[in-house]
Amino acid sequence: MTRYSTKEAVKKLGISLTSMNRYIAAKKIPLPPITEEANINARLWTEEDIEKVRVILPKIANGRKTRYQKLRAKQKAQTKSPVPRKKKK
């Protein structure tokens, strides 16, 4: 069974290491268990772990585009027709 480092897993997934770390911190992506190899504790990704993340990635709402789409929809819902103002003499 082949195991990959996080950097290698990121390359296979086609995302940046920064994005992966953000998803991990936000607990949007499940982490593989810590394994010990040559007295080093590391998280090694298997093909199954990478495939799980590949399935989850399209479901993650992230980034500026999603955030601003929600904001625009909220603003549209709150907008009302303008009230005509009285002219000052």
N, C-alpha and C positions, 0 to 999 in steps of 0.2 A: 504494500500500500504506500503510495507516494504521499509525502507530506510537504507542505509549502510554508514558507515564512509569510508574515503579513504582507511584506512588499511584493512577494511573488503572487500572493492571492489577489492583491489589488490589481496587478497587471492582468491577471486572468479575467477579472471582473470588468476591467476597463474604466475604473474610477480612480480618483487621486487618493493618496495616502491620507491627506488632510480630511477629505470627505469621509473616508472609512473611520478615522478616529473620531470624528464628530458623531457619526451614526452609533458607534460603540459607546461613546460617552452618554448619548441620549437613550441608550438601550433600545435602539431600533433594530439592531443586528445582534443575533445570538453569538456569543464567543465560544470558540472551541476550548476544551479543558487545557489546563497547564500541564505540560509534559516535561520530564527531566531527561535531557540528553547530554552526556559528557559533563555532568555537574552544572548544567545551565538550565534554568527554568525558562521555558518559552511556550508560547501558544503556537502550535503547528496546525495548519489548516489541511484537512483532507479534501478530496474531491466532493464528498457528500456535504461538508460544511460550506464549501464554495457554491455548490448548487443550491443549497438552502438560501444563501444570501442572494444569489442570482434571481431567485423567485421573489424574494422580498423587495428587492431594489425598486422595481416599477411602482410598488404600492406606497413607497415613502414619499410623502408630500414634503418637498424641500425647496429651498432656494427662493430667490427674489420673485420669480414669476408667480409661483403659487401664492406667496404672501400678498403681493399686490393685486392679484385677481380677487382674493377674498376681500381685500380692502375696498376695491372698486365696487364690488357687488354690494357691500355694506353701505357705501356712500350713495349708490343709486337707490337703494331701498329707503334711505333717509331723506332724499331730496324731495322737496315739495315745489309746487308752482310758486313763482315769486309773487309777492303781494305788492300791488301798485302803491307807490308813495305819493303823498300830497306834495304839491309844489309850493315852495316858499315864495312869498310875495315881497 
